[in-house]
């Protein structure tokens, strides 16, 4: 279950201080409509590499079968392709909002340039084709993480905050009751300084910080070349991604003290965060009062050990042996304590609304940690541990912050080929779901709260699988989910916020965020929405959102099953989490390498 909070104070403030003037946003970016019927083009707005498949879905309010289309070179005005629309492939459904829908494949267009797709009833679609259309966007979500930094003088768009997290009173629970957290009689304090604010609130979690740090590092591990010259925001000797990952690693180092290995931070803060009103982080009156929730919870400890082990590996390659050794030692310590007899049942905070990041599975987390420790040390003990936990984890049928079976199996399959069978099983299931009748976008799962992060994580895994193994059976899964992120969806929106003129008016603009709600003059560059959600959940919580859905630009493209609103009051569709941003970085990284190697993959 995703972390959810509903408080009158925050919601009222959100209503009063939304990121954008919604009526202005709707007016300036609503889809163009012709006098004889609306026609809407849906494709990857960033464009395509020359050799990859290129598909466009055309949604229409009237039957336009038989109408001509053409693709024109923007520079020369030469028509380079033309055709006629075949019959509609289907009508209104759980995935399609309009009664007529058409598909055009223009994969044969391979010459580098910028093109216009022209057909009756809509403005031309601008289609760039280049050797590297995607890697420039990777830096945007990295910027968002810098905005989400806690306690950093180098944070962007907000001031130094929560400096008193250096001394957080330890809270324990009664037995394994996650609703019974209370301050420890021992008077212990832990250093929870740094890290990232999780989402629209200012809480910090070792689970999501561990997850986010890991996938930042895995991005670098897989394709370091695109980051090695990226120095847009870093104030250190490290490139932007390594600098940001180190910020996460250093917080994870503080999650367990070398002197007291009976305590492990699972969370900084508690439900009070949602009951003190809308404020910038530097104005948080809870600074100095935030508790450290502590438990030897192997779920969080698994992600932490995995991140530190991979961090140690990468910093060793960077020639930072002292830093690498510190990360390695802490990773080993935390893994040992996570698998000790006194490790406890999954710890999380239960409040009157929900569980804050309750991870229902642990074997995948520990498999990931053991695999990274084996890659780092070559110690057979960790190899055997990775195999043990792989056999326990098996398939998940899911992919999200609580389900890393596939990424873990990808690693373990290098020395334990049986792991690949579970990887096949999950990917086969996602591919089958994407091929169900009417699922034109190829979505691998049903619509759920925050589903976009899961979709792109599945897509990234499919692309990574092909790059590592050469096996192309899941290519369409990776391609579809990457394109879905960037405009190939009902709403025709890139779900990554950017003011880049190449995507002007075609990206999300209004994340659910206190920082941007109170500072509307800043654009939320790099935010990645949680994306479309299931209608049943949205209808259940819409009373808390406080806006007229029919006035929103996305309303007409919602369906009976899936809904999306680019509105800061909609905390279901528009909250940005650090875990989801890391999913975005990893997906954009893998895709940049995947499509760069298209010709190689075809051989």
C-alpha positions, 0 to 999 in steps of 0.5 A: 500500500502506498503511503497516503496522508489526508489532513485538513490543514494540508489540503486546505493550504493546497487549495489556497496555494496551488502550484499553478492557476488551474484555469490559466493552465487549462486554457493555455494547454488544452488540446486543439479541437477542429471545427469538424471534430477533435483529433489527437496525436499520441507518440513519444514527444522526445522523438526517436532514434533512427533504427527503432520502431516508431508508432503513433496512435491517433484518437478521434471524436469522429470516424476519419478512416481513409483520411490522408496523412503525411510526414514532412521534413520541417527544414525542407518542406519535403514530404517524406512519407504519406498514407491513409488511415486504416479502419479504427482499431477499437472504440471507447474502452478502459484504455481509450477515451474516444470512439475512433482510434488509429495506429500509424507505423512510421518506422521506415523513417530513419533519416536524422532531422525534425519532421511534422506529422500532418493529418486532418483535424489537428495541428501537426505533431513535431517528431525529432529523429536523432542519435541521442534524443533521450539522455538530456532528460536524465539530468532533470529528475536528478535536479528534483532530488537536489530539491528534495534534499534535507539538511543540505546548504546546496539544496535548490528552491528551499533553505537549510532545513532540519539541522537538528535531525542530528539528534533524534530521540529513539522511538521503539514499538511494543513487540511488533505492533507498528501502531505502538511507537513511543520514546525509548526510556533509555534516552537514546538519540540517533543521527538522522541528518541529511537524506531526502524528504520522501514526497510531498511531506518532510518525512524520511525513510530508510526504505525509500532512501535506500531504494532511490540511492540504489537505483541511482547507483545502478544507473551509473553502474550500467551506463556511466558515460552519460553521467561522466560529463554531467556537472550541472548542479554538483558543488563537489568533485563528483558528477551530478548523479554520483554527488546525489547518490553520495548524499543518499549513501551518507545518510544510510551510513548513519542509519546504524551506529558502529557503536550500537548495532541494536538500533537501526533507523527506519524513519525520521518523523511521524504523523505529526508532520501532517498535522502542523500545516503547510510550510517550507522545510526550513520553517518546520516547527518540528525541527528538533522534535522529530523522532527516530523510529528504530528497529532491526527491520530486515526489509529496510536493512536489505535495501540499505546494505545493497546501496552501500555495497554497490556504492562501495563498488563504484567508489572503488572504481573512482579511486576513492578507496577510503570512502569505498571501505567505509561503505563496504564495512557498513554494508557488511555490518547491516547485512549481518544484523539484518540476517541475525536471529534478533532481526524483527518482523517488518517495522513501519509506522501505522497511523489512523490513515494507513501504513507508511511504506509497509513492505510485505516481502523481505527475501527480494531485499536481502537477495539484492543485498547479498548479490551486491556484496558478492559482486563487491567482495567475491566472498562465496558466503554472499554468493550462497546467501544470494542463492538462498534468498533468490530461491525464497523470493521467487516471482513477484508478479509485481514491480515497485519500491517493495518488489525488487525481485526482477532486479535482484534475479538479474544479478544473481542469474550471472552465477545461478542460472535458475534465477533467470527462470523466475525473471522469465516468469515475471516478464512473461506475465507483464508481456501477456498483460500488455497484449490483452485485447484493447490494451493499446499502450501495452500496460503491464499491470492494471491501473493502481495508485502510483502505477506509472512508477511500476510501469516504467520500472517493468519497462526498464527491466525488460530493456536491461534484460535485452541489453545483458542477454541479447534476448529480444522477447521483451523488447515491445514491453520496454519500448512501450513503457518508455514511450508511455512515460514520454507522451505515448498515452491517453493524455499526450503528456510527458510525465516528467516536468520540464520547461525545455522548449522542445516540450513546451506545454506538453509536460506535467506542471503541478506536482503535489508539493508544499515547496512549490505550492508556496513558491509558485514562481518556481517551476518543478523541473524534473518532477515525475508524477505518480501517473494515472490511477485506478478510477475506483480509488480516485473516486473514493478520495476525490472529496479531498482534492477540491477541484472541478475535474471537468475543468481540467485539461486531462478530463476528456482523456480519462476512461472508465478504468484509468484517470489522470489529473495534472493538478497539485491538489490531486495527491493520488496522481501528482505526488512525486516520490524519491523512489519514483524519481529514481525509477525515472532516472534508471529508466531514462538511463537504460533507454538511452543505452538501449536505443543507442544500441538498436542496430547492434541489437538487430544483428 
